[in-house]
Amino acid sequence: MNLRTQSLFCIVTSILLSTTVSQGAETRPISPWIENLLLGAHVSGNLESYGKGVRGTPGHIIYDIQNKSFQIASTWHEYGVGAGQDIGIIVEAKPAWWMAEWKSPVEANYIALRGAYPNQPQPGTAWKIEFRLNGKWRVHTRGVGQWYDRGQYRWGGAQHNKISFDAMRVSLFSKDHHTPLKSIHFRGEENASWIVACVPPLNVHWHLSSHALRLGEPLRCEAESVLGKVSRWHWDFGDGEESAAPNTTHTYSKTGLYEVNLEFSSAEHHGYLRSNVSVGPPIEARI
């Protein structure tokens, strides 16, 4: 991993709560430079063993933030048993599970997961999230329903301490000996799950006056730090012109499609934002 990749490894767009287990939670934006550590993990699951028909694979739910796509393309981005299937009473000692494993330990302070679809409530499904290090598993958190019942699980954030682990497992099981598991599945969603990342204290908001300009019309560019102290700004307007000011304007001399890049850094971290700007011909009026 090169220096740039390392510096981009640990950045997020907003201050996140230390723990959020919510139902119907609003999706929070994730900055485009975040690296989802699950992309480098070996993922597996045991839902195939129930013989009830499997929807997707363990890798279908993992989202690649930098490339704005799922690790494996699919229609529903899910991993679960067949719709409406009853797999009976599942004891905690032998749960249904999804797991990610890394060849060497990773560090993370942000985790985002998604549970069941809104039309398939799971208020009675028990769940458990565990981490493994040096061959020993420990329970991170557990519950019944909550985020898995049509909600989102979010843990950690920029100001949260990192934890080290070489495997992560999410288990589902019956809350008692009278409640079977039905229609269980894990759901992937853009920028919302399944994400494991390292988040440093650096965040920038930016604004471009327009993404469609006429030739001769100035582009107003504004940026401000909302978390951490930015010591360096660098605008690249895509036509060879640059600026080191957080707030500036730029006028293009030719029509075309340009990629505008804003890079920023603190003493320890680095991030970027990118967007396209279209410059069309000037408006001509004849009388």
Salt bridges, closest charged atoms under 4 A:
GLU78 OE1 - ARG55 NE 3.85
GLU92 OE2 - LYS128 NZ 3.02
GLU92 OE2 - ARG142 NH2 2.70
GLU101 OE2 - ARG132 NH1 3.23
GLU107 OE1 - LYS162 NZ 3.47
GLU130 OE1 - ARG169 NE 3.04
ASP149 OD1 - ARG150 NE 2.94
ASP166 OD1 - ARG132 NE 2.92
GLU189 OE1 - ARG114 NE 2.87
GLU189 OE2 - ARG187 NH1 3.30
ASP239 OD2 - HIS250 NE2 2.79
GLU242 OE1 - HIS234 NE2 3.47
GLU263 OE1 - HIS270 NE2 3.79
GLU268 OE1 - HIS269 NE2 3.71
